[in-house]
């Protein structure tokens, strides 16, 4: 008959192996995400550059500056980056995809003259289960966007675009 300590050691070893495998997979996925974000940003820059080339030319023979600045290496979102404080002309592309999704959902509501959204409603819109962990993760992101001036929370738990980002007409 095996000892209790021996059985516990076997279970601990199996659990540690599983943790190691999951960490390896998480690292692989993080690397893929970094590559995908870089490719996405390159496409955004390309679209911006083409927009500059196709923009009407002013009297000096120079094209107009794009309405939305292209993300640069200095302003592009990095994994685990912080949300910058909103300022005039700051593009949504400086934010991670999750934050951009929240802004886009609220910009669509603003454009349609609909009211603010709760985090539970956002979770449902994003196809997430409206379970506390998912809702609280969205609430944390929304509160961070409020603190940085991207969103407004005029009623507790109900979020909408802040005046500045709403005035941009949803520029991203």
C-alpha positions as CSV (number, residue, x, y, z in Angstrom):
1,X,0.0,0.0,0.0
2,X,1.5,3.4,-1.0
3,X,2.1,6.0,1.6
4,X,0.0,9.1,1.9
5,X,3.1,11.3,1.5
6,X,4.0,9.4,-1.7
7,X,0.5,9.9,-3.1
8,X,0.7,13.6,-2.3
9,X,4.1,13.9,-3.9
10,X,2.7,12.3,-7.1
11,X,-0.3,14.6,-7.2
12,X,2.0,17.7,-6.5
13,X,4.3,16.6,-9.4
14,X,1.4,16.1,-11.8
15,X,0.0,19.6,-10.8
16,X,3.4,21.2,-11.3
17,X,3.8,19.6,-14.7
18,X,0.4,20.9,-15.7
19,X,1.3,24.4,-14.5
20,X,4.6,24.2,-16.5
21,X,2.7,23.1,-19.7
22,X,0.2,25.9,-19.3
23,X,2.9,28.5,-18.8
24,X,4.6,27.3,-21.9
25,X,1.4,27.6,-23.9
26,X,0.7,31.1,-22.4
27,X,4.1,32.2,-23.4
28,X,3.6,30.9,-27.0
29,X,0.2,32.6,-27.2
30,X,1.7,35.9,-25.8
31,X,4.4,35.7,-28.5
32,X,1.7,35.2,-31.2
33,X,-0.3,38.1,-29.8
34,X,2.7,40.4,-30.0
35,X,3.3,39.5,-33.6
36,X,-0.4,39.9,-34.5
37,X,-0.6,43.3,-32.8
38,X,2.5,44.4,-34.6
39,X,1.0,43.3,-38.0
40,X,-2.3,45.1,-37.1
41,X,-0.4,48.3,-36.3
42,X,1.6,48.1,-39.5
43,X,-1.7,47.9,-41.4
44,X,-3.1,50.9,-39.5
45,X,0.1,52.9,-40.4
46,X,-0.2,51.8,-44.0
47,X,-3.9,52.8,-44.2
48,X,-3.0,56.2,-42.7
49,X,-0.1,56.7,-45.1
50,X,-2.4,55.9,-48.1
51,X,-4.9,58.3,-46.7
52,X,-2.2,61.0,-46.6
53,X,-1.3,60.3,-50.2
54,X,-4.9,60.4,-51.4
55,X,-5.8,63.5,-49.4
56,X,-6.5,66.7,-51.3
57,X,-3.5,68.9,-51.8
58,X,-3.4,72.4,-50.3
59,X,-2.0,75.6,-52.0
60,X,1.6,74.8,-50.9
61,X,1.5,71.5,-52.8
62,X,1.5,69.6,-49.5
63,X,-1.2,67.1,-48.6
64,X,-3.3,67.7,-45.5
65,X,-2.3,66.0,-42.3
66,X,-4.4,63.0,-41.5
67,X,-7.3,63.7,-39.1
68,X,-6.2,60.8,-36.9
69,X,-2.5,60.5,-36.2
70,X,-1.0,57.1,-37.1
71,X,0.2,55.1,-34.2
72,X,3.9,55.4,-33.9
73,X,6.4,53.3,-32.0
74,X,6.3,55.8,-29.2
75,X,2.5,55.8,-28.9
76,X,1.5,52.2,-30.0
77,X,0.0,50.0,-27.3
78,X,2.4,47.5,-25.8
79,X,1.5,44.4,-23.9
80,X,0.6,45.3,-20.4
81,X,0.8,49.0,-21.2
82,X,-1.1,51.6,-19.3
83,X,-4.0,53.7,-20.5
84,X,-2.7,57.1,-21.4
85,X,-4.7,60.2,-20.3
86,X,-6.9,61.4,-23.2
87,X,-5.8,64.5,-25.0
88,X,-6.9,66.2,-28.2
89,X,-5.7,64.3,-31.3
90,X,-4.8,61.1,-29.4
91,X,-5.9,58.1,-31.5
92,X,-7.7,55.1,-30.1
93,X,-4.9,53.0,-31.5
94,X,-2.7,53.9,-28.5
95,X,-5.0,51.6,-26.5
96,X,-5.1,47.8,-26.4
97,X,-7.7,46.0,-28.4
98,X,-9.9,45.4,-25.3
99,X,-10.1,49.1,-24.5
100,X,-10.8,49.9,-28.2
101,X,-13.7,47.5,-28.2
102,X,-15.2,49.2,-25.2
103,X,-14.8,52.6,-26.8
104,X,-16.2,51.4,-30.1
105,X,-19.3,49.9,-28.4
106,X,-19.9,53.2,-26.6
107,X,-19.2,55.3,-29.7
108,X,-21.8,53.3,-31.6
109,X,-24.3,54.0,-28.8
110,X,-23.4,57.7,-28.9
111,X,-23.7,57.8,-32.7
112,X,-27.2,56.3,-32.4
113,X,-28.1,58.7,-29.6
114,X,-28.6,55.8,-27.2
115,X,-27.9,55.9,-23.5
116,X,-24.9,54.7,-21.5
117,X,-24.1,51.0,-20.9
118,X,-23.4,48.9,-17.9
119,X,-20.5,46.5,-17.8
120,X,-23.0,43.6,-17.8
121,X,-24.5,44.9,-21.0
122,X,-21.0,45.3,-22.5
123,X,-20.2,41.7,-21.6
124,X,-23.3,40.5,-23.4
125,X,-22.5,42.7,-26.4
126,X,-19.1,41.1,-26.6
127,X,-20.5,37.6,-26.4
128,X,-19.1,37.0,-23.0
129,X,-20.9,35.2,-20.2
130,X,-22.2,37.8,-17.8
131,X,-20.5,36.1,-14.9
132,X,-19.0,38.2,-12.1
133,X,-15.4,37.7,-13.2
134,X,-16.0,38.8,-16.8
135,X,-18.2,41.8,-15.7
136,X,-15.7,42.9,-13.1
137,X,-12.8,42.7,-15.6
138,X,-14.8,45.0,-17.9
139,X,-15.7,47.3,-15.0
140,X,-12.0,47.6,-14.1
141,X,-11.2,48.6,-17.7
142,X,-14.1,51.0,-17.9
143,X,-13.1,52.6,-14.6
144,X,-9.5,53.0,-15.9
145,X,-10.9,54.7,-19.0
146,X,-13.0,57.0,-16.9
147,X,-10.0,57.9,-14.7
148,X,-7.9,58.7,-17.9
149,X,-10.7,60.8,-19.5
150,X,-11.8,58.5,-22.3
151,X,-15.2,57.6,-20.7
152,X,-17.6,59.2,-18.4
153,X,-19.7,57.7,-15.6
154,X,-22.4,60.2,-14.9
155,X,-24.5,57.5,-13.1
156,X,-22.9,54.8,-11.0
157,X,-22.1,51.8,-13.1
158,X,-23.3,53.4,-16.4
159,X,-20.6,54.3,-18.9
160,X,-20.6,56.5,-22.0
161,X,-17.9,58.3,-24.0
162,X,-16.4,61.4,-22.4
163,X,-17.0,64.7,-24.0
164,X,-13.5,64.9,-25.7
165,X,-13.5,61.5,-27.3
166,X,-17.2,61.8,-28.2
167,X,-16.4,65.1,-30.0
168,X,-13.9,63.3,-32.2
169,X,-16.7,61.4,-33.8
170,X,-15.3,58.0,-32.8
171,X,-11.9,58.6,-34.5
172,X,-9.8,55.5,-34.2
